[in-house]
């Protein structure tokens, strides 16, 4: 793996920013990819797939999701390290033979992570900390041969499938971005999750320091696994 890796950064919505990822990507060669363009590069050393407002299963509304899933499958088959975040994790599960679907209830706010034995020993996933910020209304069933690394009390949260690591939480999202998301969440997802705007903001603020620390540790470990340069 080259010291300056070419990292595809797959984005789905303008509102989902790079956040804490930006500093780590600046040490490599990021290749910005808008999924809706269905122009997925083959000559990359790694990939980060961000979240989005659509469902991984909504290919009738977003036909390019089919191309994205095929591309993800091909990258994992080649052994390319892929990090999927939120929608990115759901797309990985869907692409690799699992299933993404609408969850019975959204999961929004700062939620406890429950690690499996494999998750506690995982050199990257274990850096996420005891609690993490979530904002999702879809979930997934694991692909065949995938290993569950962590879950919440409701849904799978972190898994490894070959060279792919899927995380349902948002380690990349700093408090300012999470507060900005309130305008998209408070009319629908928050009420269905049983979370008030006041509670949401309080959780975001109280988790700010721990979230920053665990995100730094997590991304240092993942990017460091590409070539050792970030260790």
N, C-alpha and C positions, 0 to 999 in steps of 0.2 A: 504494500500500500504506500503510495507516495506521501511525503511529509505534508504536502499541500493537496489534500484530496479534493476531487471534483464531487461536490455534494448537490444532488438534485433536491430542491426545496419545492414541494408540490403544495400549491395554495388553491383554495376553493372559494373563499369570500374575502373581500377587502377588509371586512370588519375583524377578521381573525389575523392579528398581526404576529410578527416574529417574536416580539417581546424579548425574553431573556435569551432566546436562541441567537439573536443578532450578533452578540459579542463572540460567541463560539464559531459561528459561520464565517466571521470576518478573518479568522485565522486559516481558512481554507479557500476553496474556489466555489462559492455557491452558484448554482445554476437555477435561476427562478423558472418555475414551470406553472402555468395556469392550467389546471386540469380541464377546464371547459374548452381549451384549444386542442385537446387530445394530441398534443405533440410531445410525447414522452421520450426523453433521451436514452439511448442505449449505452453511451460511453461515459458512465459515471462510476465513481468508486463507492458511493454510498447515497442514501436517500432519506429525507425527512418528509413525512406526509402529514400536513397540518389538519386541523379541524375544519368544519364547515356547517352550513345550515341545512343541507340536504341529508337524506338518508342513503346509506350505501346501497340499499335495495331499490332506489327510485330511478332505475335506468329508463323507465318509460318517460319520465320528465327530464332526465339528464342522460341522454344516450352515451355521452363520453365516459360515464362511469364504467361501461363495459370495457372500453379501451384501457382505462386506468387499472381495473382489476387484472386484465390480461398482462399489462406491463408489470404490475406488482408481482404477479406470479412468476413471470420470467426473470425478474431481478432476484427473487429469493431462490429460484432454481439455479441461478448462476452463482449463488453464494454472496451476493452483494448485501452488505449491512443495510437494513431498512428500519427506521424508527417511525412508527405510526402513532399519532397523538389524536385521541378522541375519535372523530370520523376516520382518521388515518388508521387507527386500531381496528375499527369496525370494517373498513375496506380490506385490511389485511386478512381478517378472519373470513370475510366473504370470499376473497380471491383465492384463499388457500384451502377451501373446501368446508369451511364452517358456515355460519349463517348470521347475518345481521338482521335485526327486526326491531320494531317499536317496543320500547319497554313498557311494562304495565304502569310505571310511574317514573317521572323524571327524577334525576339525582342532581341536586344543585347545592353548592356551598362547600364547606370544608368537611371532609368525611374521613373516617378512620379506615386505614388500610390493614387488612389481615393477611399476613404473608404465609405462604406454604413453606415447608422445610426447604424446598428448592429456591423459593423466593428469598428467604433469609440468607441463603448462601450465594445468591446471584451477585456477581461483581458490579452490575449496573442497576438492576431493579431494586436492590436492597437500599440504594442511596435515596430513594424517594421519601423516606421518612415514615413516621407513624400515621400522619394525616396528610391529605392532599386536596387541592381545589378541583371540584368537578362541576361540569355544566353540560348535561346530555339528557336526551330523551329516547335514545336508542341504545340497544345493547347487542350482545352477540353470543353465539355458541362457538366454542373453540374448534379450530380445524383439527382434523385427524393428526395425531402425533404431536400436537402442540402441548406445551407444558404450562399449566397455570402457576403463576408466581405470586399473585396477590388478588384479593377480592375485597369488596365492601360487604356489608351485611345483606346487600341486595343482589349485586351483579359481579361478574368477573371484571377485574380491573387491570391486570397486567399479565401478559403471556409471552412466551418465546416459541417461535415456530421456525426452525432452521436458523437462517441469518436474520430473521425479522423479530423485532421486539415491539409489541403493541401495548400502549398505555392509555387507559380510558380517561385518566385525569389530565390536567393542564399544567405541567410544571413550567411551561414556557410563559405563562400568563402572570405578569406582575400585578400588584394591587390596583394601580391606576387603570389598567385595561379591564380588570374584573369589575371595577366600579362602572366603567363605561358600558359594559355589557348589560347592566341593570335595565337599560332602556329596551333591550330586546327580550329580556327574561320576565319582567314583572307582569306583563299582561296575560301570559299563558303558562310558561313553564314553572314559575315560582308558585302560583296558586295550586297547580296540579302536584307539585312536589311537597306542598304543605309548608312552604317557607315564606315568611314575610320579607319585604324589602329591608326592613330594619335588621332582622336577624342575618340576612345575607351579607349586608354591609359590615355588620359587627364581626362576622366570621372572617370575612376577607381581611379586615384590619387586624384582627387578633392573630391571624396566621402569617402576617406579612414577613416578619423576621425569620420564622422557621421555614416558610415557603421559599424565601430567597436562598437560605443556606442549603436546603435539600435540593433545590433546582440546580444550584451551582455544583453540588457534589454529583448529582445525576448526570448532568450534561458533560461535566469533566470526565466522568467514567465512560460515557458512551462515545464521545469524540476521541478520548484517549484510546479506546479499544480499536479505533481505525488504524492507528500507527504508533501509538505510544507517545506522541508529541505533546498531548495535553495532560499527561500524568503529573 
